[in-house]
Structure formats: C-alpha cells, structure tokens
Amino acid sequence: MWTAIKTFAEQHPRLTAWIALAIGMVAILLWSARDVGLTPSQLLALVVATIVLAGLCVWIISWEDEEEEAGSETRSSK
C-alpha cells in the first residue's frame, strides 16, 4: 500500500501537493468554523472554495519550478 502511494506521489507531485494542502486547509477551515453557525450548504461552499484555492496555490507555486527548470536547461546548453 505504501509503495503504491509513494509511486503515485512520485508520478504526480502537483496532484499530491494539492491533495495534501487541501486536506490541511479544509481541516483548519472546519476547526475554525465549528462554532460559527454556518448552514451545511454554506459550509459545503466554503470547503469547495478552499479545495479550489489549494489547487490554485499549487499551480502558482509550480510556475516557479518551471522557471527554474527552464533556467537550468538554458545554462547547461551554453
């Protein structure tokens, strides 16, 4: 089981980062909103928005990785 998880994480690092970040962010959201009195539909909307936000964060962070990879390829070809 752990081997399959490790293989998946190595093959899909951004998706793995999205899942991990989303789990952490949703956990914090649910803990913070426990006494606020939100309706289930409001809470669901916040959870969905949080998952999307986690994906956007991983996507934006990946821009830097792509720039670093492009820069190292340019330097190695000179």
C-alpha positions as CSV (number, residue, x, y, z in Angstrom):
1,M,0.0,0.0,0.0
2,W,2.7,2.5,0.9
3,T,4.6,1.6,-2.2
4,A,1.6,2.5,-4.3
5,I,1.2,5.8,-2.5
6,K,4.9,6.6,-2.9
7,T,4.7,5.7,-6.6
8,F,1.6,7.9,-7.1
9,A,3.3,10.8,-5.3
10,E,6.4,10.5,-7.5
11,Q,4.4,10.3,-10.7
12,H,2.0,13.2,-9.8
13,P,3.8,15.6,-7.4
14,R,1.5,18.5,-8.1
15,L,-1.7,16.5,-7.6
16,T,-0.2,15.1,-4.4
17,A,0.7,18.6,-3.2
18,W,-2.9,19.7,-4.0
19,I,-4.4,16.9,-2.0
20,A,-2.1,17.4,1.0
21,L,-2.6,21.1,1.0
22,A,-6.4,20.8,0.6
23,I,-6.7,18.3,3.4
24,G,-4.8,20.7,5.7
25,M,-6.7,23.8,4.7
26,V,-10.1,22.1,5.0
27,A,-9.2,20.8,8.4
28,I,-8.3,24.3,9.6
29,L,-11.5,25.6,8.0
30,L,-13.7,23.1,9.7
31,W,-12.0,23.6,13.1
32,S,-12.3,27.4,12.7
33,A,-15.9,27.3,11.6
34,R,-17.2,24.8,14.2
35,D,-18.9,27.4,16.4
36,V,-19.9,30.0,13.8
37,G,-23.3,28.5,13.0
38,L,-23.0,28.1,9.2
39,T,-25.6,26.1,7.4
40,P,-24.5,22.9,5.7
41,S,-24.7,24.5,2.3
42,Q,-22.6,27.4,3.4
43,L,-20.0,25.1,4.8
44,L,-20.0,23.0,1.7
45,A,-19.5,26.1,-0.4
46,L,-16.5,27.1,1.8
47,V,-15.0,23.6,1.6
48,V,-15.3,23.6,-2.2
49,A,-13.8,27.1,-2.5
50,T,-10.9,26.0,-0.1
51,I,-10.1,23.0,-2.3
52,V,-10.1,25.1,-5.4
53,L,-7.9,27.7,-3.6
54,A,-5.4,24.9,-2.6
55,G,-5.2,23.9,-6.3
56,L,-4.6,27.4,-7.4
57,C,-1.8,27.8,-4.8
58,V,-0.1,24.6,-6.0
59,W,-0.5,25.8,-9.6
60,I,1.1,29.2,-8.9
61,I,3.9,27.6,-6.9
62,S,4.6,25.4,-9.9
63,W,5.3,28.4,-12.1
64,E,8.5,29.0,-10.1
65,D,9.5,25.3,-10.6
66,E,9.0,25.7,-14.4
67,E,11.1,28.9,-14.5
68,E,13.9,27.2,-12.5
69,E,13.9,24.2,-14.8
70,A,13.9,26.4,-17.9
71,G,16.8,28.4,-16.5
72,S,18.9,25.4,-15.7
73,E,18.3,24.0,-19.2
74,T,19.4,27.3,-20.7
75,R,22.5,27.5,-18.6
76,S,23.5,23.8,-19.3
77,S,23.1,24.3,-23.1
78,K,25.6,27.2,-23.2
